[in-house]
Amino acid sequence: HLMNEAIKTSPIDFTIIETVRTIEQQRINVAKGVSKTMKSRHIPSTNKSGLCEAIDIAPYPINWKDINRFIKLSQHIKLVAKQLNISIEYGGDWKTLKDYPHYQLK
């Protein structure tokens, strides 16, 4: 619901990279070093809700080196989440691991 609403007014076009992950895919991601934990919010069975509670998005067209576009997009996503009363965390705000495409429910 959040991303459906956010895209309507976003100053930057964006695309969804990934939502639901299997445990097997998460193992692969950890082995590659692109993820740090097997307790990913992308895996429905690891969440109390039993649903996927994370999403990865990127400004489109994608330029992985243009972090400023990810940050600008995050400002819009966080604003829309606040307007919808949806409590989220943005991976770009994390202190230890910066995950600029990542959003998850709190």
N, C-alpha and C positions, 0 to 999 in steps of 0.2 A: 504494500500500500504506500509506504513512504517513497519508494523510488518512482512509482507511477505518478504520484503528486509532484515530486521534485522535478521530473523531466518537463513538466508542463510550463514551468517558469524559469528553468535553469538558464543562466547566462552562458553556460558552456554545455555543448552536447556531450552526452556520456553514454557508455556502453557497459552492460553487465558482463563481467569476466567469469565469475563463478558464484554459485550459491551452495547447493547441497554437494557434500563430498562423502564418498564411501570411506570406510576405515582403511581399505587397501590403498586408495588414492592418498589418504593422509600419510600413510606409511612411506609412500613414494616421495611425497613432499618433504617429510622429515629427513629421509635419506639424502635427498638432493640439497638439503639445507635451506629450502625456501619456506619451511615452517619449522617452528621450534618445539611444538607440543603435539601429543596425541589427543589432547583434550580440546581440540578445535571446536569452536561454536558452529562450524560448517557441518559437523557430523550430527545428524538428528538424535542418534541414540545416546550421545554424551550430554544432552541437554535435558533438564527436568521437564520441559514442555514436550519433548519428543519430536520437536521440529527443528529445522535449520534456523539458527539465530544469527547468521552472519552472511555478508555479501561482499564481494569484491567488485568494484567498478573503476572505470578509468575514463578520463576526458577523451573524447573522440574528435579527430583521429588521435590514436594513441602515440604518445612520445614519452617513453619511460624515463627519459632524462629531464623532462620539464616538470620538476617537482612543484614549481609555483602554480601550475594549472591544477594539479591534484589538490593543493592547499586551497586555492580559490574555489574549486568545486566543493570542497568539504565545508566551507563557510556557508554555502547555499544549502547543502544537505542538512547541516546542523540546524539552520534557521527553520527549514521546513519541518524537521522532526520536532522542534520546539513548538511550532504552530499547531502540529497535530498531537502534541502531548505524548510523543514517543521518545522514551529515554534510550539514547544510543551512546556508544563509545566509538571514537574514530582512531584507527590505528596510527595515524599520523601524529596524534597527540601523546602517544605512549612515550615514556621516558627512556626505556632501554632498547626497544625494538621499534623502529619506525616502519609502519606498514601502511603506506599511503593509499593503496586501493581499498583497504579494509574498514568495514563498519560492522558493528554487532550490537545487539540489544544488551542493555545493562541487566 
